Amino acid sequence: MTDRTSIFTRICALIAPLNRRGVTLTETTSFANDLEMDSLTVMDLVANIEDEWDIVLPLNLLPELETIGQVADAVTKLATK
Amino acid sequence: MTDLLSKFDPLIAERQGLLDTGVRDPFGIVMQAVLSPTEAIIDDRHTILLGTYNYMGMTFDPDVIAAGHDALTRFGAGTTGSRVLNGTYQSHRECEDALKDYYGTSHAMVFSTGYQANLGIVSTLAGRGDYVVLDADSHASIYDGCSLGNADIVRFRHNSVEDLDKRLGRLPPEAGKLVVLEGVYSMLGDIAPLAALVAVAKRHGAMVMVDEAHAMGFFGEHGRGVTEAAGVEDQVDFIVGTFSKSVGTVGGFCVSNHPKFEILRLVCRPYTFTASLPPAVVASSAASIRKLMHNQAKRRQLWDSTRRLHGGLRAAGFQLATATPESAIVSVLMPDQETTVRMWQAMLESGVYVNMSRPPATPVGVFLLRCSVCAEHTSAQVETVLARFNDAARAVGLQLAAAA
């Protein structure tokens, strides 16, 4: 499934096990500030996202991806290429 | 005015909270005197050193010290310059010659630290449009090399041949690729399945760099590292290493047979834009490297002591990061930060220094007490260490498994 809505839903499902404080996941939820993820956790999440859609999401792009919505946009772009 | 240091407030608070429980700062050790490669005075106490990476015990080798003295007298205290300007002396050349002889390569480049060698080689080899594919557990210097360069960075799961294969398969076939591996991973002390990883990298047309920092001196017939032990020297394009472990000094290097290797001296910024090592350091390093070529007795001693330490801790019920002693690093898995620090302090107060490691240096959520063994450790020292591990565990109430 490569439409934006299902990608967003699936990303939230991948984040869920890492969401220890039970933050509500929205488009604007931030990985660093809201989810308080450290860099290692973020990198492990990226590996899972890459495997889910068989894409390459280079680590050097991560600084530009602060929110779940931004990641969903990036994945949508890569997965539909 | 915004205080730029306020971003560190959470860490400051965490540290203070820990220190308020009455423990000593594990990152503030001072060696008041160093008696030998395995003993120092810390807090006025005679202490066995079991966390120095001084694997071959070369720091007090008489030939190594004599070579340094001689160069200090003849060439002065420092070079005050870059390798590519006024900072290459005869002793730097001789040090690079020693490395070429040691590794049997046509080229060798000496950096001022091992950190800079990784920083420089990774950032320079892979440029815009190229890919660096690195192991998830790579050392900070490799990650920092990725940040310094302009390549796209892809990370594969630690030591997973299958994951490396999958991730390389997703990259454009025509793109330049550098696969970055380590022979020994220093946190858990595990070794890489290099033969399989290198074969996968080559099948996808990637160049391969292996960091042998924690393997030089005692892996492979000539002590060249896990690359040699795995029989893949002819497949590995670049080997990076350090002088601050088995060699016993400080500095970093890269060796290679690539015909265009020498151009890196002009384009590798962490090599070009910093001062070269002092003459005494490179002269000591060269003497040490040449001695490391012939050191069968020391290698045997190192592996014997490592096996004894690993086996003794396992038998006592400590949880270790590797089931067998894969390298000269023996890592004890600990349950949480507070127990780790208390245990570390109990060890120190009983006269044994080990490393304490915590995230983000370690893989996610892992707390460790890390031991690195030295060829100069006596069997009596190893037995003392084992006894003190048991005493310390009892003192802090660390749960040990039933005797294996």
Interface residues (C-beta under 8 A of the other chain):
Chain A: D38 S39 L40 T41 M43 D44 V46 A47 E50 D51 D54 I55 V56 P58 L59 N60 L61
Chain B: Y131 A136 C146 S147 A151 D152 I153 V154 R155 F156 R157 K166 R167 R170 L171 P359 P360 P363 V364
